[in-house]
Amino acid sequence: MLQNGGLTTKPAKTRAIAKNVPKERGLLRRRTNELNAIRGIFHQINATSDLRSVLDAIVLTTAKAMRADSASIYLLDTPTQNLVLKATTGLYPSSVDHAYLKMGQGLTGWAAQHNQIVSVRDAWNDERFYMIPNTRERPFKSLMAVPLISQDRVIGAINIQTHRLHTWSDGEIEFATLISDVVAGALERAILFEKTEHKMRELSAVAEVSRAVLAPAYLDETLRVVAEMAVRAVNSRRCELMLLDENDNAYITRAVYDQRADVPNEPAWPVSSPPFLSLERLSEPVLVSDARIKMQPLHAAWAADAGLAALVCLPLTVHDRTIGIMNVWSDLAVDFSQAQVELCTTLANQIALAIENAHLIGNAAIVREMNHRVKNNLQNIVMLLQLQMSDDRKVSAKEVLQESINRIMSVAAVHDALAQDGFRLVDVKDVITRVVSLVHANMTRPDQRLEVSVTGDEIRLSSRAATAVALCANELVQNAMEHAFVDRVEGRITVDLHRGEADMTLEVRDNGRGSLAGSVQSPSLGLSIVETLVREDLQGTFQLRRTTRGSAARIVAPMNFS
């Protein structure tokens, strides 16, 4: 120690040591922070097997330790060789799982392809730079990208970005490399675990669809369940199943599942003018990143109002024939991954089998139902012929045959209505109109001008009840035409059908001779048939009134007969 004017002067070596103390302390703090960051990453990796949680922990810890404005991890999708964004702290969260770089594209893609660290102060002026759309990457200026390598294989890359221009120090590059070395192996194991779980979910979804295919359930319910499975399996927002309507020559919504409520059904897809593609060539999935700008106005407006953007459209094909389409929608303007498309294709194939299975079951049921109804109708005809055989009237063979034909045609009218309505309930008024027209055409004498009309309510009944009502109408109209206008050249017959709260009424009125024809000692064959049908098949009541102004036959039957 030297003294000069009472002051003590430190040697040069001592001054140098004192000068380096703050620097060493700063380095120690940085190393401590880095070690704490690595320790935190290890803790998160050991605490959970969920890949998403691990990735989020890595980018958050890395950004904080390096005082960066953004840290992002891209993982390699092997089939497509795309680096897909899987976690980020500074880019749009909605771009996760959707934004991607091709291998070699941009600074991050270059780092992964060449297995080299990239550290650039001014990224925008680097010829390798590529800005990924819809990620909010524009504010960032400096970038460092480090490849993620496990067992000599690139599995992705991690990049760090700052808003300010920043020169990356050797220590920062070393720390980023250390993070890469630490997390790469753990990430690969987590990726493998997630793929296994994802495959299990896919297989479970396919198995559920297969069970729905084989289950003898209603088709609409099966399709709705399948639509929900598709949405959950590929993590989309909406699935719409549209089947071909041959009458309209268009694909019409049959089942839909949407995670958002109150969204109307998708507009029909006409086969001759589809929204954006030729359905004749729809033999493979069609992918559209933003349907709102690539579809015709009607469908584009619907997609915009529904908040939907990306679409994968898949054909539902059976025996080389497209019977429908499956539309899977996302609310983001992004591309579906190959894995998602492959799963959707598998589900579409299963759905086509479900539809085919439902049609086969339905056809078998129709055959059984048809056999049952034909048998019943033949029994009705046999019963009518047996009654006619017991009739002791002196009539010609021609008249007997004509009455039999009218009765058989009444049964046939019900059968024809059933065939047209697909074996649902029968519109009785429509059937009676057909029956009355046949009777009027077959029984009106050349010299007569008879007006016959059918009025009243539309009533839908089962086949058995409809057959009974049609036969009753036939007999009553036939009876009126045969007896009410014997000596008259003109007249009017009105058939009125009325539906009450608990019963129905069929009334046949004429303005013929009525009571002027004299008293009837015994009912005619036709009236006997009516009484039998009303009592045994309709479980109702029958009444015939005759006045000087004509006759009125009235049938009242409950609506709950089968």
Protein Blocks (a to p, Z undefined) as FASTA:
>chain_A
ZZeehiacddfklmmmmmmmmmmmmmmmmmmmmmmmmmmmmmmmmmpccfklmmmmmmmm
mmmmnopabdcdddddfklopacdfbdfkbcfklgokaccdehiajklmmmmnopacddf
blmlpmkbccdehklpmmpmbdcdddddeehiafbdcddddfbdcdddfklmmmmmmmmm
mmmmmmmmmmmmmmmmmmmmmmmmmmmmmmmmmpccdfklmmmmmmmmmmmmnopabdcd
ddddfklopacdfbdcdfbghiacdddddfklcfkbcfklmmbccddfblmlmccfklmm
mmmmnopabdcdddddeehiafbdcddddfbdcdddfklmmmmmmmmmmmmmmmmmmmmm
mmmmmmmmmmmmmmmmmmmmmmmmmmmmmpccdcdfklmmmmmmmmmmmmmmmmmmmmmn
oopacdfklmmmmmmmmmmmmmmcfkbccddddedjdddddfklmmmmmmmmmmmmmmmm
mmmmmmacbdcddddddddfkbccdddddfbfklmnopafbacfklmmmmmmmmmmnopa
cdddddfkbccddddddfkbZZ
